[in-house]
Amino acid sequence: MTDQHVPDPVSGRVCAETDPETGSETDPETGARPASSPRQKEQKGQDAGGLSPLDLGDGRYGEFGGLFVPETLIPALQELETAFSTAWVDAGFRAQLDGLLRDYAGRPTPLTDAVRLAETLGGPRVLLKREDLNHTGSHKINNTLGQALLALRMGKSRVIAETGAGQHGVATATVAALFGLECAVFMGEEDVARQALNVVRMQLLGAEVIPVSSGSRTLKDATNEALRDWVATVESTHYIIGSVVGPHPYPGLVRELQRVIGTEARAQCVASTGGDPSGVIACVGGGSNAMGIFADFLDLPEVRLFGVEAAGKGLESGLHGASVQRGVPGVLHGARTMLLQDEHGQIKEAHSISAGLDYPGVGPEHAALAASGRATYIGCTDAEALDGLRLLSRTEGIIPALESAHAVAALSRLVQEGVFTEDDTVLLCVSGRGDKDMDQVAAYLDLTGRA
Ligand SMILES: Cc1ncc(COP(=O)(O)O)c(C=O)c1O
């Protein structure tokens, strides 16, 4: 066990991989249980229609990943894996998900040619993937729509979620309202205070927001509480994890649900420039928008991939969220990954101005991509992120989320360092819009006197 603040259900106890006990109500062929309301009815029973089966493997990414949970959760995780892999080749499921992404979330999101930003930086052509324009304001809705459909397929009547910036909580509360599911969202008390707007949104959508007062009162602690709840309620409840973190199958499942970002962006980039970008940049909290936009480029070594972590007050200050760059391997929230932990294996508190990057771990696939050198991880400080936020706002009229502002700041640095020049095209993921952060940004501007 690596986290002193957490009693056993959340611990990193290694469990034997046992046979699933998926429950007698489950359809033996599809792994599905009957839907319970007209709205919840899925278009099932169609054949695969040429869809390729999905192989999430054993959830190991090199030395990272895996399934480190109490035995109570093993059947639910196996049920989820079965439900996902059967749903993924079910043309009815895919049609329903695609329809929701199009008609409800607003996909495809545009690719914006950021001409004034590029001119100001004096460097490459910059293409912004506009996840901020999704319904609810970030990429999180891509994942929650998919997982809500899986929850219905598994016959669950309740969903729970953890949230930091509140965007995943809002996206979960939104799909719960859409499908008539009961919903509880766990949120650290510090995040409740700094993301007050999103708390009101979740409540308005009918979710119960449960403030968490343990530990650093941020995302890690909210995740601990959500896992505890899930252990006790697993029969009726699906846990919608919000990033590519947690035990298998979540990291692969969430990556696949976010892959749409990169698939769209690649096609849009080819249509607009005639080829692939030279680089892709995305911020990394748990890492879902980054994995989503990286996924289709992983096999193209000529496309350089940059993940941007929160350097907080500076990588040397100890106050940051840079688990890949400053972490060590360990187990947290069901997976082995890179973690901020001390020499006794106790989890250290992360720090970032941005609640969505304020997490002491990272998705295991990112840990593996860093270890193999396929992707490069860099840090941007709170102050750099605020500069990035101002830069994008003033050059393009787009106010990004503080999380996404880290990616803008990283682009600016990479251009200054000559990594990208005017011969390059860079794809940058604007993972969300900045409305939720305006109180915090205003407070910072008041403090510093900068406009
Ligand atoms: C807008 C936005 N971007 C990025 C993140 C970080 O999450 P991830 O690394 O899973 O994309 C969050 C998390 O809340 C977010 O709200």
Ligand as a Chemical Component Dictionary entry (heavy atoms), coordinates in Angstrom:
data_LIG
# 
_chem_comp.id                   LIG 
_chem_comp.type                 NON-POLYMER 
_chem_comp.pdbx_formal_charge   0 
_chem_comp.three_letter_code    LIG 
# 
loop_
_chem_comp_atom.comp_id 
_chem_comp_atom.atom_id 
_chem_comp_atom.alt_atom_id 
_chem_comp_atom.type_symbol 
_chem_comp_atom.charge 
_chem_comp_atom.model_Cartn_x 
_chem_comp_atom.model_Cartn_y 
_chem_comp_atom.model_Cartn_z 
_chem_comp_atom.pdbx_ordinal 
LIG C1 C1 C 0 -10.121 20.965 -19.506 1  
LIG C2 C2 C 0 -9.299  19.864 -18.930 2  
LIG N1 N1 N 0 -8.173  19.503 -19.561 3  
LIG C3 C3 C 0 -7.381  18.515 -19.089 4  
LIG C4 C4 C 0 -7.693  17.868 -17.911 5  
LIG C5 C5 C 0 -6.764  16.799 -17.417 6  
LIG O1 O1 O 0 -7.285  15.524 -17.600 7  
LIG P1 P1 P 0 -6.662  14.519 -18.636 8  
LIG O2 O2 O 0 -5.182  14.535 -18.415 9  
LIG O3 O3 O 0 -7.272  13.214 -18.279 10 
LIG O4 O4 O 0 -7.005  14.966 -20.006 11 
LIG C6 C6 C 0 -8.856  18.207 -17.212 12 
LIG C7 C7 C 0 -9.223  17.527 -15.973 13 
LIG O5 O5 O 0 -10.150 17.825 -15.316 14 
LIG C8 C8 C 0 -9.672  19.238 -17.746 15 
LIG O6 O6 O 0 -10.796 19.627 -17.129 16 
# 
loop_
_chem_comp_bond.comp_id 
_chem_comp_bond.atom_id_1 
_chem_comp_bond.atom_id_2 
_chem_comp_bond.value_order 
_chem_comp_bond.pdbx_ordinal 
LIG C1 C2 SING 1  
LIG C2 N1 SING 2  
LIG C2 C8 DOUB 3  
LIG N1 C3 DOUB 4  
LIG C3 C4 SING 5  
LIG C4 C5 SING 6  
LIG C4 C6 DOUB 7  
LIG C5 O1 SING 8  
LIG O1 P1 SING 9  
LIG P1 O2 DOUB 10 
LIG P1 O3 SING 11 
LIG P1 O4 SING 12 
LIG C6 C7 SING 13 
LIG C6 C8 SING 14 
LIG C7 O5 DOUB 15 
LIG C8 O6 SING 16 
# 
